[in-house]
Amino acid sequence: MSTRVRLIVAAALCLLLAIGVAVAVTSIRPEPESAGTGTGTKVAFYGDSYTLGTGATGPEKRWSTIVSRERNWNEFNPSVNGLGFINNRDNFGDGDLPSLVIDAQPEIVFVTMGLNDNFSFEYAADDIRAQISFDFERLKAGLPDARFVVVEPFWYTDERPESVDTIIGWVKDAADDLGADYVPGASHWIEGHPEWMADDGLHPNDAGYAAMAERMDEELAKLGL
């Protein structure tokens, strides 16, 4: 192979690598989706795949968008697949989800985190408990006038490891310390309904998210929202 050909090949490989890095960075950066919701109160959602809407046929089918559209809320939803307070998280400062929520300056903040921390519980329980409180305190400090709605962490199977209720208790305690509204029972909302699950067996389908939206409507009505 001539020197000229080697240089051309090397340049092409560098270009492909640069494109690959750019695509990778874009793919891991949360892209908030409003899914065409309203123009009223700005509402932010700090959550995982169950709030992002993974498993639905489109973002307009997820529970957060359904309840936002019904109330003419302006939805800001940067939720991330697999994210927990600790699980699948390597950023605990500028650029993480709490900072995106604070930067959006919403009037209402939903926190729907905790499901994925069950998968880190065995080796990170103390860190999970501490991070729950830290995230809540940070959100409150950054949004002192916002109303907070903390939702009991979702769960996806009828079988429940002991960690599920432990994390639920930590989230509830942190919500109480924050003075937040609290939505109980959400870990049971899709229990006993395999027909509400997407083909991956991990996330709700459109029917599942519709059922979650219906239950959330009932709870929000109790809170005057």
PyMOL CGO cylinders between C-alpha atoms (Angstrom):
from pymol import cmd
from pymol.cgo import CYLINDER

trace = [
    CYLINDER, 0.00, 0.00, 0.00, 1.41, 3.40, -1.04, 0.3, 1, 1, 1, 1, 1, 1,
    CYLINDER, 1.41, 3.40, -1.04, 2.02, 6.19, 1.45, 0.3, 1, 1, 1, 1, 1, 1,
    CYLINDER, 2.02, 6.19, 1.45, -0.74, 8.24, -0.16, 0.3, 1, 1, 1, 1, 1, 1,
    CYLINDER, -0.74, 8.24, -0.16, -3.27, 5.42, 0.22, 0.3, 1, 1, 1, 1, 1, 1,
    CYLINDER, -3.27, 5.42, 0.22, -2.24, 4.91, 3.85, 0.3, 1, 1, 1, 1, 1, 1,
    CYLINDER, -2.24, 4.91, 3.85, -2.82, 8.60, 4.56, 0.3, 1, 1, 1, 1, 1, 1,
    CYLINDER, -2.82, 8.60, 4.56, -6.25, 8.49, 2.91, 0.3, 1, 1, 1, 1, 1, 1,
    CYLINDER, -6.25, 8.49, 2.91, -7.25, 5.42, 4.93, 0.3, 1, 1, 1, 1, 1, 1,
    CYLINDER, -7.25, 5.42, 4.93, -5.99, 6.98, 8.16, 0.3, 1, 1, 1, 1, 1, 1,
    CYLINDER, -5.99, 6.98, 8.16, -7.91, 10.18, 7.48, 0.3, 1, 1, 1, 1, 1, 1,
    CYLINDER, -7.91, 10.18, 7.48, -11.07, 8.22, 6.77, 0.3, 1, 1, 1, 1, 1, 1,
    CYLINDER, -11.07, 8.22, 6.77, -10.72, 6.25, 10.02, 0.3, 1, 1, 1, 1, 1, 1,
    CYLINDER, -10.72, 6.25, 10.02, -10.22, 9.46, 12.00, 0.3, 1, 1, 1, 1, 1, 1,
    CYLINDER, -10.22, 9.46, 12.00, -13.37, 10.91, 10.42, 0.3, 1, 1, 1, 1, 1, 1,
    CYLINDER, -13.37, 10.91, 10.42, -15.39, 7.82, 11.29, 0.3, 1, 1, 1, 1, 1, 1,
    CYLINDER, -15.39, 7.82, 11.29, -14.10, 7.90, 14.86, 0.3, 1, 1, 1, 1, 1, 1,
    CYLINDER, -14.10, 7.90, 14.86, -15.03, 11.57, 15.21, 0.3, 1, 1, 1, 1, 1, 1,
    CYLINDER, -15.03, 11.57, 15.21, -18.52, 10.88, 13.89, 0.3, 1, 1, 1, 1, 1, 1,
    CYLINDER, -18.52, 10.88, 13.89, -18.88, 7.91, 16.26, 0.3, 1, 1, 1, 1, 1, 1,
    CYLINDER, -18.88, 7.91, 16.26, -17.87, 9.97, 19.28, 0.3, 1, 1, 1, 1, 1, 1,
    CYLINDER, -17.87, 9.97, 19.28, -20.28, 12.74, 18.31, 0.3, 1, 1, 1, 1, 1, 1,
    CYLINDER, -20.28, 12.74, 18.31, -23.12, 10.24, 17.92, 0.3, 1, 1, 1, 1, 1, 1,
    CYLINDER, -23.12, 10.24, 17.92, -22.28, 8.61, 21.27, 0.3, 1, 1, 1, 1, 1, 1,
    CYLINDER, -22.28, 8.61, 21.27, -22.24, 11.93, 23.09, 0.3, 1, 1, 1, 1, 1, 1,
    CYLINDER, -22.24, 11.93, 23.09, -25.55, 12.90, 21.51, 0.3, 1, 1, 1, 1, 1, 1,
    CYLINDER, -25.55, 12.90, 21.51, -27.11, 9.55, 22.42, 0.3, 1, 1, 1, 1, 1, 1,
    CYLINDER, -27.11, 9.55, 22.42, -26.30, 9.78, 26.13, 0.3, 1, 1, 1, 1, 1, 1,
    CYLINDER, -26.30, 9.78, 26.13, -27.32, 13.41, 26.56, 0.3, 1, 1, 1, 1, 1, 1,
    CYLINDER, -27.32, 13.41, 26.56, -30.92, 13.58, 27.80, 0.3, 1, 1, 1, 1, 1, 1,
    CYLINDER, -30.92, 13.58, 27.80, -33.16, 15.35, 25.31, 0.3, 1, 1, 1, 1, 1, 1,
    CYLINDER, -33.16, 15.35, 25.31, -36.26, 16.71, 27.06, 0.3, 1, 1, 1, 1, 1, 1,
    CYLINDER, -36.26, 16.71, 27.06, -39.45, 16.04, 25.15, 0.3, 1, 1, 1, 1, 1, 1,
    CYLINDER, -39.45, 16.04, 25.15, -42.59, 18.12, 25.54, 0.3, 1, 1, 1, 1, 1, 1,
    CYLINDER, -42.59, 18.12, 25.54, -44.63, 15.91, 23.18, 0.3, 1, 1, 1, 1, 1, 1,
    CYLINDER, -44.63, 15.91, 23.18, -46.79, 18.89, 22.28, 0.3, 1, 1, 1, 1, 1, 1,
    CYLINDER, -46.79, 18.89, 22.28, -48.18, 19.62, 25.73, 0.3, 1, 1, 1, 1, 1, 1,
    CYLINDER, -48.18, 19.62, 25.73, -49.75, 22.88, 26.87, 0.3, 1, 1, 1, 1, 1, 1,
    CYLINDER, -49.75, 22.88, 26.87, -48.68, 26.46, 27.35, 0.3, 1, 1, 1, 1, 1, 1,
    CYLINDER, -48.68, 26.46, 27.35, -49.61, 26.85, 31.00, 0.3, 1, 1, 1, 1, 1, 1,
    CYLINDER, -49.61, 26.85, 31.00, -47.74, 25.98, 34.17, 0.3, 1, 1, 1, 1, 1, 1,
    CYLINDER, -47.74, 25.98, 34.17, -44.24, 24.66, 33.53, 0.3, 1, 1, 1, 1, 1, 1,
    CYLINDER, -44.24, 24.66, 33.53, -43.87, 21.23, 35.09, 0.3, 1, 1, 1, 1, 1, 1,
    CYLINDER, -43.87, 21.23, 35.09, -40.62, 19.25, 35.24, 0.3, 1, 1, 1, 1, 1, 1,
    CYLINDER, -40.62, 19.25, 35.24, -40.25, 15.49, 35.67, 0.3, 1, 1, 1, 1, 1, 1,
    CYLINDER, -40.25, 15.49, 35.67, -37.16, 13.97, 37.30, 0.3, 1, 1, 1, 1, 1, 1,
    CYLINDER, -37.16, 13.97, 37.30, -37.47, 10.31, 36.48, 0.3, 1, 1, 1, 1, 1, 1,
    CYLINDER, -37.47, 10.31, 36.48, -36.33, 7.14, 34.77, 0.3, 1, 1, 1, 1, 1, 1,
    CYLINDER, -36.33, 7.14, 34.77, -37.66, 5.06, 31.87, 0.3, 1, 1, 1, 1, 1, 1,
    CYLINDER, -37.66, 5.06, 31.87, -41.12, 4.80, 33.44, 0.3, 1, 1, 1, 1, 1, 1,
    CYLINDER, -41.12, 4.80, 33.44, -41.45, 8.57, 33.17, 0.3, 1, 1, 1, 1, 1, 1,
    CYLINDER, -41.45, 8.57, 33.17, -39.55, 8.87, 29.90, 0.3, 1, 1, 1, 1, 1, 1,
    CYLINDER, -39.55, 8.87, 29.90, -42.16, 6.54, 28.39, 0.3, 1, 1, 1, 1, 1, 1,
    CYLINDER, -42.16, 6.54, 28.39, -39.98, 3.65, 27.26, 0.3, 1, 1, 1, 1, 1, 1,
    CYLINDER, -39.98, 3.65, 27.26, -42.20, 0.90, 25.87, 0.3, 1, 1, 1, 1, 1, 1,
    CYLINDER, -42.20, 0.90, 25.87, -44.86, 3.30, 24.55, 0.3, 1, 1, 1, 1, 1, 1,
    CYLINDER, -44.86, 3.30, 24.55, -45.37, 3.82, 20.83, 0.3, 1, 1, 1, 1, 1, 1,
    CYLINDER, -45.37, 3.82, 20.83, -44.56, 7.51, 21.25, 0.3, 1, 1, 1, 1, 1, 1,
    CYLINDER, -44.56, 7.51, 21.25, -43.94, 10.16, 23.94, 0.3, 1, 1, 1, 1, 1, 1,
    CYLINDER, -43.94, 10.16, 23.94, -47.53, 11.35, 23.62, 0.3, 1, 1, 1, 1, 1, 1,
    CYLINDER, -47.53, 11.35, 23.62, -48.62, 7.99, 25.14, 0.3, 1, 1, 1, 1, 1, 1,
    CYLINDER, -48.62, 7.99, 25.14, -46.59, 8.22, 28.35, 0.3, 1, 1, 1, 1, 1, 1,
    CYLINDER, -46.59, 8.22, 28.35, -48.36, 9.05, 31.60, 0.3, 1, 1, 1, 1, 1, 1,
    CYLINDER, -48.36, 9.05, 31.60, -46.49, 12.33, 32.19, 0.3, 1, 1, 1, 1, 1, 1,
    CYLINDER, -46.49, 12.33, 32.19, -47.58, 13.74, 28.84, 0.3, 1, 1, 1, 1, 1, 1,
    CYLINDER, -47.58, 13.74, 28.84, -51.16, 12.54, 29.23, 0.3, 1, 1, 1, 1, 1, 1,
    CYLINDER, -51.16, 12.54, 29.23, -51.60, 14.26, 32.60, 0.3, 1, 1, 1, 1, 1, 1,
    CYLINDER, -51.60, 14.26, 32.60, -49.74, 17.37, 31.37, 0.3, 1, 1, 1, 1, 1, 1,
    CYLINDER, -49.74, 17.37, 31.37, -51.90, 17.74, 28.28, 0.3, 1, 1, 1, 1, 1, 1,
    CYLINDER, -51.90, 17.74, 28.28, -55.10, 17.35, 30.31, 0.3, 1, 1, 1, 1, 1, 1,
    CYLINDER, -55.10, 17.35, 30.31, -54.01, 20.25, 32.54, 0.3, 1, 1, 1, 1, 1, 1,
    CYLINDER, -54.01, 20.25, 32.54, -52.44, 22.45, 29.84, 0.3, 1, 1, 1, 1, 1, 1,
    CYLINDER, -52.44, 22.45, 29.84, -49.10, 22.02, 31.61, 0.3, 1, 1, 1, 1, 1, 1,
    CYLINDER, -49.10, 22.02, 31.61, -45.91, 22.83, 29.73, 0.3, 1, 1, 1, 1, 1, 1,
    CYLINDER, -45.91, 22.83, 29.73, -44.04, 19.54, 30.23, 0.3, 1, 1, 1, 1, 1, 1,
    CYLINDER, -44.04, 19.54, 30.23, -40.26, 19.44, 30.66, 0.3, 1, 1, 1, 1, 1, 1,
    CYLINDER, -40.26, 19.44, 30.66, -39.21, 15.79, 30.76, 0.3, 1, 1, 1, 1, 1, 1,
    CYLINDER, -39.21, 15.79, 30.76, -35.47, 14.99, 30.63, 0.3, 1, 1, 1, 1, 1, 1,
    CYLINDER, -35.47, 14.99, 30.63, -35.94, 11.53, 32.23, 0.3, 1, 1, 1, 1, 1, 1,
    CYLINDER, -35.94, 11.53, 32.23, -33.33, 8.88, 31.41, 0.3, 1, 1, 1, 1, 1, 1,
    CYLINDER, -33.33, 8.88, 31.41, -33.54, 5.11, 30.88, 0.3, 1, 1, 1, 1, 1, 1,
    CYLINDER, -33.54, 5.11, 30.88, -32.01, 3.09, 33.70, 0.3, 1, 1, 1, 1, 1, 1,
    CYLINDER, -32.01, 3.09, 33.70, -31.32, 6.10, 35.91, 0.3, 1, 1, 1, 1, 1, 1,
    CYLINDER, -31.32, 6.10, 35.91, -31.47, 5.92, 39.67, 0.3, 1, 1, 1, 1, 1, 1,
    CYLINDER, -31.47, 5.92, 39.67, -30.37, 8.16, 42.48, 0.3, 1, 1, 1, 1, 1, 1,
    CYLINDER, -30.37, 8.16, 42.48, -27.16, 6.11, 42.25, 0.3, 1, 1, 1, 1, 1, 1,
    CYLINDER, -27.16, 6.11, 42.25, -27.77, 3.43, 39.63, 0.3, 1, 1, 1, 1, 1, 1,
    CYLINDER, -27.77, 3.43, 39.63, -26.42, 4.17, 36.14, 0.3, 1, 1, 1, 1, 1, 1,
    CYLINDER, -26.42, 4.17, 36.14, -25.32, 7.62, 37.25, 0.3, 1, 1, 1, 1, 1, 1,
    CYLINDER, -25.32, 7.62, 37.25, -21.83, 9.05, 36.95, 0.3, 1, 1, 1, 1, 1, 1,
    CYLINDER, -21.83, 9.05, 36.95, -22.66, 12.75, 37.18, 0.3, 1, 1, 1, 1, 1, 1,
    CYLINDER, -22.66, 12.75, 37.18, -23.67, 14.36, 40.44, 0.3, 1, 1, 1, 1, 1, 1,
    CYLINDER, -23.67, 14.36, 40.44, -23.36, 18.01, 39.53, 0.3, 1, 1, 1, 1, 1, 1,
    CYLINDER, -23.36, 18.01, 39.53, -23.56, 20.37, 36.59, 0.3, 1, 1, 1, 1, 1, 1,
    CYLINDER, -23.56, 20.37, 36.59, -25.28, 18.69, 33.65, 0.3, 1, 1, 1, 1, 1, 1,
    CYLINDER, -25.28, 18.69, 33.65, -27.06, 15.97, 35.61, 0.3, 1, 1, 1, 1, 1, 1,
    CYLINDER, -27.06, 15.97, 35.61, -30.86, 15.71, 35.72, 0.3, 1, 1, 1, 1, 1, 1,
    CYLINDER, -30.86, 15.71, 35.72, -31.38, 17.76, 38.89, 0.3, 1, 1, 1, 1, 1, 1,
    CYLINDER, -31.38, 17.76, 38.89, -29.37, 20.59, 37.35, 0.3, 1, 1, 1, 1, 1, 1,
    CYLINDER, -29.37, 20.59, 37.35, -31.43, 20.41, 34.14, 0.3, 1, 1, 1, 1, 1, 1,
    CYLINDER, -31.43, 20.41, 34.14, -34.62, 20.56, 36.19, 0.3, 1, 1, 1, 1, 1, 1,
    CYLINDER, -34.62, 20.56, 36.19, -33.34, 23.55, 38.17, 0.3, 1, 1, 1, 1, 1, 1,
    CYLINDER, -33.34, 23.55, 38.17, -32.22, 25.36, 35.01, 0.3, 1, 1, 1, 1, 1, 1,
    CYLINDER, -32.22, 25.36, 35.01, -35.71, 24.92, 33.52, 0.3, 1, 1, 1, 1, 1, 1,
    CYLINDER, -35.71, 24.92, 33.52, -37.20, 26.90, 36.46, 0.3, 1, 1, 1, 1, 1, 1,
    CYLINDER, -37.20, 26.90, 36.46, -40.49, 24.96, 36.65, 0.3, 1, 1, 1, 1, 1, 1,
    CYLINDER, -40.49, 24.96, 36.65, -43.32, 25.83, 38.98, 0.3, 1, 1, 1, 1, 1, 1,
    CYLINDER, -43.32, 25.83, 38.98, -44.03, 22.15, 39.78, 0.3, 1, 1, 1, 1, 1, 1,
    CYLINDER, -44.03, 22.15, 39.78, -41.50, 19.31, 40.01, 0.3, 1, 1, 1, 1, 1, 1,
    CYLINDER, -41.50, 19.31, 40.01, -42.36, 15.61, 39.93, 0.3, 1, 1, 1, 1, 1, 1,
    CYLINDER, -42.36, 15.61, 39.93, -39.79, 13.19, 41.35, 0.3, 1, 1, 1, 1, 1, 1,
    CYLINDER, -39.79, 13.19, 41.35, -40.41, 9.60, 40.22, 0.3, 1, 1, 1, 1, 1, 1,
    CYLINDER, -40.41, 9.60, 40.22, -37.04, 8.02, 40.92, 0.3, 1, 1, 1, 1, 1, 1,
    CYLINDER, -37.04, 8.02, 40.92, -35.96, 4.91, 42.81, 0.3, 1, 1, 1, 1, 1, 1,
    CYLINDER, -35.96, 4.91, 42.81, -36.92, 1.85, 40.75, 0.3, 1, 1, 1, 1, 1, 1,
    CYLINDER, -36.92, 1.85, 40.75, -33.47, 1.27, 39.26, 0.3, 1, 1, 1, 1, 1, 1,
    CYLINDER, -33.47, 1.27, 39.26, -31.68, 1.67, 42.58, 0.3, 1, 1, 1, 1, 1, 1,
    CYLINDER, -31.68, 1.67, 42.58, -32.98, -1.76, 43.52, 0.3, 1, 1, 1, 1, 1, 1,
    CYLINDER, -32.98, -1.76, 43.52, -30.38, -3.14, 41.11, 0.3, 1, 1, 1, 1, 1, 1,
    CYLINDER, -30.38, -3.14, 41.11, -27.58, -1.37, 43.02, 0.3, 1, 1, 1, 1, 1, 1,
    CYLINDER, -27.58, -1.37, 43.02, -28.99, -1.90, 46.49, 0.3, 1, 1, 1, 1, 1, 1,
    CYLINDER, -28.99, -1.90, 46.49, -26.77, -4.82, 47.50, 0.3, 1, 1, 1, 1, 1, 1,
    CYLINDER, -26.77, -4.82, 47.50, -23.56, -2.80, 47.26, 0.3, 1, 1, 1, 1, 1, 1,
    CYLINDER, -23.56, -2.80, 47.26, -24.73, 0.83, 47.39, 0.3, 1, 1, 1, 1, 1, 1,
    CYLINDER, -24.73, 0.83, 47.39, -27.57, 1.02, 49.93, 0.3, 1, 1, 1, 1, 1, 1,
    CYLINDER, -27.57, 1.02, 49.93, -25.96, 3.70, 52.08, 0.3, 1, 1, 1, 1, 1, 1,
    CYLINDER, -25.96, 3.70, 52.08, -25.09, 5.79, 49.04, 0.3, 1, 1, 1, 1, 1, 1,
    CYLINDER, -25.09, 5.79, 49.04, -28.63, 5.51, 47.70, 0.3, 1, 1, 1, 1, 1, 1,
    CYLINDER, -28.63, 5.51, 47.70, -30.16, 6.68, 50.95, 0.3, 1, 1, 1, 1, 1, 1,
    CYLINDER, -30.16, 6.68, 50.95, -27.77, 9.62, 51.22, 0.3, 1, 1, 1, 1, 1, 1,
    CYLINDER, -27.77, 9.62, 51.22, -28.23, 10.64, 47.56, 0.3, 1, 1, 1, 1, 1, 1,
    CYLINDER, -28.23, 10.64, 47.56, -32.02, 10.70, 47.84, 0.3, 1, 1, 1, 1, 1, 1,
    CYLINDER, -32.02, 10.70, 47.84, -31.81, 13.34, 50.56, 0.3, 1, 1, 1, 1, 1, 1,
    CYLINDER, -31.81, 13.34, 50.56, -29.03, 15.23, 48.77, 0.3, 1, 1, 1, 1, 1, 1,
    CYLINDER, -29.03, 15.23, 48.77, -30.96, 15.43, 45.49, 0.3, 1, 1, 1, 1, 1, 1,
    CYLINDER, -30.96, 15.43, 45.49, -34.12, 16.61, 47.26, 0.3, 1, 1, 1, 1, 1, 1,
    CYLINDER, -34.12, 16.61, 47.26, -32.25, 19.28, 49.22, 0.3, 1, 1, 1, 1, 1, 1,
    CYLINDER, -32.25, 19.28, 49.22, -30.47, 20.45, 46.07, 0.3, 1, 1, 1, 1, 1, 1,
    CYLINDER, -30.47, 20.45, 46.07, -33.73, 20.72, 44.10, 0.3, 1, 1, 1, 1, 1, 1,
    CYLINDER, -33.73, 20.72, 44.10, -35.37, 22.66, 46.92, 0.3, 1, 1, 1, 1, 1, 1,
    CYLINDER, -35.37, 22.66, 46.92, -32.42, 25.03, 47.22, 0.3, 1, 1, 1, 1, 1, 1,
    CYLINDER, -32.42, 25.03, 47.22, -32.44, 25.66, 43.48, 0.3, 1, 1, 1, 1, 1, 1,
    CYLINDER, -32.44, 25.66, 43.48, -36.23, 25.96, 43.24, 0.3, 1, 1, 1, 1, 1, 1,
    CYLINDER, -36.23, 25.96, 43.24, -37.36, 27.45, 46.56, 0.3, 1, 1, 1, 1, 1, 1,
    CYLINDER, -37.36, 27.45, 46.56, -40.77, 28.52, 45.24, 0.3, 1, 1, 1, 1, 1, 1,
    CYLINDER, -40.77, 28.52, 45.24, -41.62, 25.34, 43.32, 0.3, 1, 1, 1, 1, 1, 1,
    CYLINDER, -41.62, 25.34, 43.32, -44.22, 22.80, 44.42, 0.3, 1, 1, 1, 1, 1, 1,
    CYLINDER, -44.22, 22.80, 44.42, -42.79, 19.28, 44.68, 0.3, 1, 1, 1, 1, 1, 1,
    CYLINDER, -42.79, 19.28, 44.68, -44.74, 16.10, 44.02, 0.3, 1, 1, 1, 1, 1, 1,
    CYLINDER, -44.74, 16.10, 44.02, -42.82, 12.98, 45.01, 0.3, 1, 1, 1, 1, 1, 1,
    CYLINDER, -42.82, 12.98, 45.01, -44.21, 9.73, 43.63, 0.3, 1, 1, 1, 1, 1, 1,
    CYLINDER, -44.21, 9.73, 43.63, -43.67, 6.39, 45.34, 0.3, 1, 1, 1, 1, 1, 1,
    CYLINDER, -43.67, 6.39, 45.34, -41.02, 4.64, 43.21, 0.3, 1, 1, 1, 1, 1, 1,
    CYLINDER, -41.02, 4.64, 43.21, -42.58, 2.51, 40.49, 0.3, 1, 1, 1, 1, 1, 1,
    CYLINDER, -42.58, 2.51, 40.49, -42.02, -1.25, 40.29, 0.3, 1, 1, 1, 1, 1, 1,
    CYLINDER, -42.02, -1.25, 40.29, -42.54, -3.62, 37.38, 0.3, 1, 1, 1, 1, 1, 1,
    CYLINDER, -42.54, -3.62, 37.38, -43.13, -7.20, 38.62, 0.3, 1, 1, 1, 1, 1, 1,
    CYLINDER, -43.13, -7.20, 38.62, -45.53, -8.83, 41.04, 0.3, 1, 1, 1, 1, 1, 1,
    CYLINDER, -45.53, -8.83, 41.04, -42.52, -10.16, 42.94, 0.3, 1, 1, 1, 1, 1, 1,
    CYLINDER, -42.52, -10.16, 42.94, -40.94, -7.53, 45.17, 0.3, 1, 1, 1, 1, 1, 1,
    CYLINDER, -40.94, -7.53, 45.17, -37.46, -7.80, 46.70, 0.3, 1, 1, 1, 1, 1, 1,
    CYLINDER, -37.46, -7.80, 46.70, -37.16, -6.35, 50.19, 0.3, 1, 1, 1, 1, 1, 1,
    CYLINDER, -37.16, -6.35, 50.19, -35.20, -3.44, 48.77, 0.3, 1, 1, 1, 1, 1, 1,
    CYLINDER, -35.20, -3.44, 48.77, -38.32, -2.09, 47.04, 0.3, 1, 1, 1, 1, 1, 1,
    CYLINDER, -38.32, -2.09, 47.04, -40.08, -1.20, 50.28, 0.3, 1, 1, 1, 1, 1, 1,
    CYLINDER, -40.08, -1.20, 50.28, -36.84, -0.02, 51.87, 0.3, 1, 1, 1, 1, 1, 1,
    CYLINDER, -36.84, -0.02, 51.87, -36.19, 2.50, 49.08, 0.3, 1, 1, 1, 1, 1, 1,
    CYLINDER, -36.19, 2.50, 49.08, -39.85, 3.53, 49.12, 0.3, 1, 1, 1, 1, 1, 1,
    CYLINDER, -39.85, 3.53, 49.12, -39.47, 4.33, 52.82, 0.3, 1, 1, 1, 1, 1, 1,
    CYLINDER, -39.47, 4.33, 52.82, -36.34, 6.41, 52.21, 0.3, 1, 1, 1, 1, 1, 1,
    CYLINDER, -36.34, 6.41, 52.21, -38.06, 8.37, 49.43, 0.3, 1, 1, 1, 1, 1, 1,
    CYLINDER, -38.06, 8.37, 49.43, -41.12, 8.97, 51.61, 0.3, 1, 1, 1, 1, 1, 1,
    CYLINDER, -41.12, 8.97, 51.61, -38.96, 10.21, 54.50, 0.3, 1, 1, 1, 1, 1, 1,
    CYLINDER, -38.96, 10.21, 54.50, -37.07, 12.58, 52.22, 0.3, 1, 1, 1, 1, 1, 1,
    CYLINDER, -37.07, 12.58, 52.22, -40.35, 13.87, 50.76, 0.3, 1, 1, 1, 1, 1, 1,
    CYLINDER, -40.35, 13.87, 50.76, -41.64, 14.55, 54.27, 0.3, 1, 1, 1, 1, 1, 1,
    CYLINDER, -41.64, 14.55, 54.27, -38.44, 16.40, 55.16, 0.3, 1, 1, 1, 1, 1, 1,
    CYLINDER, -38.44, 16.40, 55.16, -38.85, 18.47, 52.00, 0.3, 1, 1, 1, 1, 1, 1,
    CYLINDER, -38.85, 18.47, 52.00, -42.48, 19.28, 52.75, 0.3, 1, 1, 1, 1, 1, 1,
    CYLINDER, -42.48, 19.28, 52.75, -43.44, 17.79, 49.39, 0.3, 1, 1, 1, 1, 1, 1,
    CYLINDER, -43.44, 17.79, 49.39, -46.74, 16.32, 48.30, 0.3, 1, 1, 1, 1, 1, 1,
    CYLINDER, -46.74, 16.32, 48.30, -46.51, 12.54, 48.17, 0.3, 1, 1, 1, 1, 1, 1,
    CYLINDER, -46.51, 12.54, 48.17, -48.25, 10.04, 45.89, 0.3, 1, 1, 1, 1, 1, 1,
    CYLINDER, -48.25, 10.04, 45.89, -48.42, 6.62, 47.57, 0.3, 1, 1, 1, 1, 1, 1,
    CYLINDER, -48.42, 6.62, 47.57, -49.02, 3.19, 46.08, 0.3, 1, 1, 1, 1, 1, 1,
    CYLINDER, -49.02, 3.19, 46.08, -47.43, 3.75, 42.67, 0.3, 1, 1, 1, 1, 1, 1,
    CYLINDER, -47.43, 3.75, 42.67, -45.26, 0.63, 42.97, 0.3, 1, 1, 1, 1, 1, 1,
    CYLINDER, -45.26, 0.63, 42.97, -48.47, -1.43, 42.68, 0.3, 1, 1, 1, 1, 1, 1,
    CYLINDER, -48.47, -1.43, 42.68, -50.15, 0.40, 39.81, 0.3, 1, 1, 1, 1, 1, 1,
    CYLINDER, -50.15, 0.40, 39.81, -49.35, -2.13, 37.09, 0.3, 1, 1, 1, 1, 1, 1,
    CYLINDER, -49.35, -2.13, 37.09, -49.23, -5.15, 39.38, 0.3, 1, 1, 1, 1, 1, 1,
    CYLINDER, -49.23, -5.15, 39.38, -51.21, -8.18, 38.17, 0.3, 1, 1, 1, 1, 1, 1,
    CYLINDER, -51.21, -8.18, 38.17, -51.60, -6.88, 34.62, 0.3, 1, 1, 1, 1, 1, 1,
    CYLINDER, -51.60, -6.88, 34.62, -49.18, -8.62, 32.23, 0.3, 1, 1, 1, 1, 1, 1,
    CYLINDER, -49.18, -8.62, 32.23, -51.25, -7.29, 29.34, 0.3, 1, 1, 1, 1, 1, 1,
    CYLINDER, -51.25, -7.29, 29.34, -50.07, -3.78, 30.27, 0.3, 1, 1, 1, 1, 1, 1,
    CYLINDER, -50.07, -3.78, 30.27, -46.42, -4.64, 29.63, 0.3, 1, 1, 1, 1, 1, 1,
    CYLINDER, -46.42, -4.64, 29.63, -44.47, -4.00, 26.43, 0.3, 1, 1, 1, 1, 1, 1,
    CYLINDER, -44.47, -4.00, 26.43, -42.79, -6.83, 24.54, 0.3, 1, 1, 1, 1, 1, 1,
    CYLINDER, -42.79, -6.83, 24.54, -39.56, -6.33, 26.51, 0.3, 1, 1, 1, 1, 1, 1,
    CYLINDER, -39.56, -6.33, 26.51, -41.36, -7.42, 29.69, 0.3, 1, 1, 1, 1, 1, 1,
    CYLINDER, -41.36, -7.42, 29.69, -39.77, -4.53, 31.57, 0.3, 1, 1, 1, 1, 1, 1,
    CYLINDER, -39.77, -4.53, 31.57, -41.77, -1.43, 30.66, 0.3, 1, 1, 1, 1, 1, 1,
    CYLINDER, -41.77, -1.43, 30.66, -45.45, -0.56, 30.27, 0.3, 1, 1, 1, 1, 1, 1,
    CYLINDER, -45.45, -0.56, 30.27, -47.05, -0.43, 26.84, 0.3, 1, 1, 1, 1, 1, 1,
    CYLINDER, -47.05, -0.43, 26.84, -49.55, 2.22, 25.74, 0.3, 1, 1, 1, 1, 1, 1,
    CYLINDER, -49.55, 2.22, 25.74, -52.32, 0.57, 27.77, 0.3, 1, 1, 1, 1, 1, 1,
    CYLINDER, -52.32, 0.57, 27.77, -50.05, 0.40, 30.81, 0.3, 1, 1, 1, 1, 1, 1,
    CYLINDER, -50.05, 0.40, 30.81, -49.15, 4.07, 30.61, 0.3, 1, 1, 1, 1, 1, 1,
    CYLINDER, -49.15, 4.07, 30.61, -52.81, 4.97, 30.13, 0.3, 1, 1, 1, 1, 1, 1,
    CYLINDER, -52.81, 4.97, 30.13, -53.63, 3.06, 33.32, 0.3, 1, 1, 1, 1, 1, 1,
    CYLINDER, -53.63, 3.06, 33.32, -50.80, 4.84, 35.15, 0.3, 1, 1, 1, 1, 1, 1,
    CYLINDER, -50.80, 4.84, 35.15, -52.10, 8.19, 33.91, 0.3, 1, 1, 1, 1, 1, 1,
    CYLINDER, -52.10, 8.19, 33.91, -55.57, 7.35, 35.19, 0.3, 1, 1, 1, 1, 1, 1,
    CYLINDER, -55.57, 7.35, 35.19, -54.22, 6.47, 38.63, 0.3, 1, 1, 1, 1, 1, 1,
    CYLINDER, -54.22, 6.47, 38.63, -52.06, 9.59, 38.66, 0.3, 1, 1, 1, 1, 1, 1,
    CYLINDER, -52.06, 9.59, 38.66, -55.10, 11.70, 37.77, 0.3, 1, 1, 1, 1, 1, 1,
    CYLINDER, -55.10, 11.70, 37.77, -56.90, 10.33, 40.81, 0.3, 1, 1, 1, 1, 1, 1,
    CYLINDER, -56.90, 10.33, 40.81, -53.98, 11.12, 43.11, 0.3, 1, 1, 1, 1, 1, 1,
    CYLINDER, -53.98, 11.12, 43.11, -53.41, 14.60, 41.67, 0.3, 1, 1, 1, 1, 1, 1,
    CYLINDER, -53.41, 14.60, 41.67, -57.10, 15.41, 42.12, 0.3, 1, 1, 1, 1, 1, 1,
    CYLINDER, -57.10, 15.41, 42.12, -56.65, 14.70, 45.83, 0.3, 1, 1, 1, 1, 1, 1,
    CYLINDER, -56.65, 14.70, 45.83, -53.80, 17.21, 45.84, 0.3, 1, 1, 1, 1, 1, 1,
    CYLINDER, -53.80, 17.21, 45.84, -55.81, 19.83, 44.02, 0.3, 1, 1, 1, 1, 1, 1,
    CYLINDER, -55.81, 19.83, 44.02, -53.73, 19.54, 40.87, 0.3, 1, 1, 1, 1, 1, 1,
]
cmd.load_cgo(trace, "trace")
